[in-house]
Amino acid sequence: FFLSNSSYTARMPPKFDPSEKVDVYIRVVGGESGAMSSLAPKLGPLGLSPKKVGDDIAKGTQAWKGMKVTVQLSIQNRIATVNVVPSAAALLIKALKEPARDRKKEKNIKHSGNITFQDVIGIARTMQPRSLAKDFKGTVKEILGSAVAVGCQVDGQSPKALQEKIDDGSLEVPEK
């Protein structure tokens, strides 16, 4: 007894075009090469060595040492370029100017520092293209919300208090 399904033919995926630009996003710890086991399945089909790309990521994220950041790998012609795509929390922690820490030894850090409102506006300008807010005031409020989560203060006040001041109009936010 033999079954034949002639309507189904096995198809191979299309051949990879090396000149095509591919973006891969990976979350890594700054200054460290990502785990090769997580890089290999993403980079193997593109014909890249995970070890070499891991070293490039480590060099590209040196300024973000010890912090988790998202890295965008733009791959074209088997060459990977590393771009750091920092989150609002990473930008806030960097604005606090805390010393680099060893993630393996120091856990559950409370970032109890203080940043200026101008720092918040600068971070909001950086995050504006990725913000879901309708206007710049909303983006500033998003960053203040991240400041609440990080645990820092803005100009010596609670970020929640500043959000309320923005809502009632007693604190002016510049347009862009």
N, C-alpha and C positions, 0 to 999 in steps of 0.2 A: 504494500500500500504506500504510494508516494504522492505527497501533496506539492503542488507547485503554485506559487503566487506570482504570476507574471506581471501583475500591475505594480509591484514594488520593485524598484531597482535601487541598490545601495548607491548613495552619492557621497563623495568625499567633500569636505569643506573646501572653500576656494583657497587657492595658493596664496600665501602671504606675500604682499607687495612691499619690498623693503623701502621704497621711496615714500610710502604712505606714512603720514604723521599719526602716531598713536600716543594718547595721554594715559598714564597709569598713576593712580593716586594711592599712596601708602602712608600709614600713620607710623612714625618712628620717634625714637628718643633722640633729641638733638645731640650731635657730636659722636654718636655711636652708629656703626653700620648695622642696618636692620638684620633680623634673623634671616639667614640664607634660606631656611626652609619655607619662609613666607614669600620670599622674593622669587624663588625658582619657578613655581608654577605660573607666575605672571610674566616672567621674562624669558623663560625657556623657549616658548613658541615664537618669540620675536627674535631669537638668535643672539641673545645677550648673555654674558657671563654674570651670574648673580653676585659673585665675589667682587668683580670690578665695579659693578653698579653700587654695591654696598659701600665700597670705599669712597666712591663719588658722593654718595649721600652723606657719609660721615664728614667729608670735607665741606660740603655745601651747607650743613646744618651746624657748623662749629659755633656760630653766634648764638644758637639756641641751646647750648649745652645743658643737659639734664632735664629739659622740658619736652613734653610730647608735642610734636608738631606734625601737620600733614605735609607731605612732600609730593609735588607733581613732577613725574618723570615724563618729559616730552621726548619721544623716541622717533628718530627719522634716520634712515640709511644706517641702521645698527649703531647709532650714536645716541646716548642718553644725556639730556641736559636736566639738571636738578634745579627746581624752583621751590622755595619754601612758601607754603600757603598757611600763615599762622592763624590761629583762632583768636577770638576776642580775649579769652582767658589768657592765652600765651602772651598776647601783646600787653595785657594789664600786668602780668607777672614780670615781664621784661621792663615795663615802666617803673615798677617798684625798685628796680636796680638791686635785687637781692643777689648775694653771692651764689655761684654755681654750687649745687649740692649733689651728693652721691645718692642716687635713687635707691640703691640697694640697702643703704644703711639708715637713711632718714626717711621715715614714712609719715603720711598724714600731716603734712606741714600746714600750719595756719599762716596765711599771708596777711599779717596784721599791719602792714605799712600804710602809708598815706601818699596819695598822688594828687596832682593839681587838676582842676577842671579843664585847663588847657590841654593836659595830657589826654583826658577823656575825649576832648574834641578832636585831637590829632588821631587817636585810635579810631574814632568814628569815621573820620575821613578815609582812613585806610580800609575800613570794613564796608564803606558805603556801597560799592558795587555788589557785594554779596549779601547785603542786608535786605530783609523782606519788608522793611518799613517804607511807607509811602513818601515821607519827607525826611529831611536831615534830623529834625527834632526827635522823630521816632528812632532813628539810628542811635542817637546819643542816649536815649532811654534804654535801648537794648544793651549798650555798653555799660550803663549804670547797673542794669540787672545782672550782667556778668560780674561786675565789681562786687555785688552783694554775694554772689556765689563764691568768688575767690576769697572774700572776707576782708577786703581792704576798705579804707575810707577815702573820700574825695574832699580835699580842702578841710580835713578834720571833721567832716560830717558824714552821717550815714548816707549811702547812695540812695536809699529809699526816700529820705527827706529831700534830696535834690530832685528826684523824680516828681515828688509832689509839688515842689516849687516850680518846676517846668510846667506842670499841668495847670497850676493856678496863675501862671504868668509872671511870678515875681522873680524868676531867673530867665534871662534872655539867652537863647541859643542862636548863634549866627546861622545865616542861610549858607550852607556848604562851607 
